[in-house]
């Protein structure tokens, strides 16, 4: 088994870790209470277990058996459900329930026999999350916390291998993680992250399980995890009142011009005829 299970994701998130560790602490002084409040969410993804399988070889050898071959399937499907409280723009407290899926293994022995195991891990966690907003919508974060995990192993055997029964182990160990978050709206964000859980397996002793997952975060209240850029809107100008109308008296009517009376006409007088003279 190799220690590196997600090489590409680990290299990319390693750069995020440097940014988070180098800048989140200096951002405490400028953290504001502008993005506080509760939130809930859930992730689903792939898991990969890494344990010391040499302990199985030693156990079988102690029973007088030699291991001829072995097969393992350490990948599975995991998920988590969580709730948290945003203390300010840079820090949050988050807790939840996780299921890291199953891993299985089979060992063939001499004298002829087989030893089979299947382990499932579930538990509860409580983390401190440090966030670094990169833009109005995009942010990176790192987490560190404690995980209380229950590892339940279902064991069977055949042939010369002694019969085994179920075994369970409960322990609290550290967990760490890195991630990225993009605000789709003021309330809903998309999250992608890589986490490592330290686990104590009932058979294979101490190891770890990595989970690479994506999920959604829903925030209660009007504010999102990263402030949305605000556009300045100038105040509306004061209304201009129209001047009060001024009463203007209408002009006086033009004077009435009376035409002069026509001159009186002289009375008609018939023409005077001259008197006739008598004949001589």
Secondary structure, 3 states (H helix, E strand, C coil): CCCCCCHHHHHHHHHHHHHHHHHCHHHHHHCCHHHCEEEEEEEEEEEEEECCCHHHHHHHHHCCCEEEEEEEECEEEEEEEEEEEECCCCEEEEEEEEEEEEEEEEEEEECCEEEEEEEEEEEEEEEEEEEEECCCCEEEEEEEEEEEEEEEEEEEEEECCCCCCCEEEEEEEEEEEEEEEEECCCCEEEEEEEEEEEEEECCCEEEEEEEEEEEEEEECCCCCCCCCCCCCCCCCCCCCCCCCCCCCCCCCCCCCCCCCCCCCCCCCCCCCCCCCCCCC
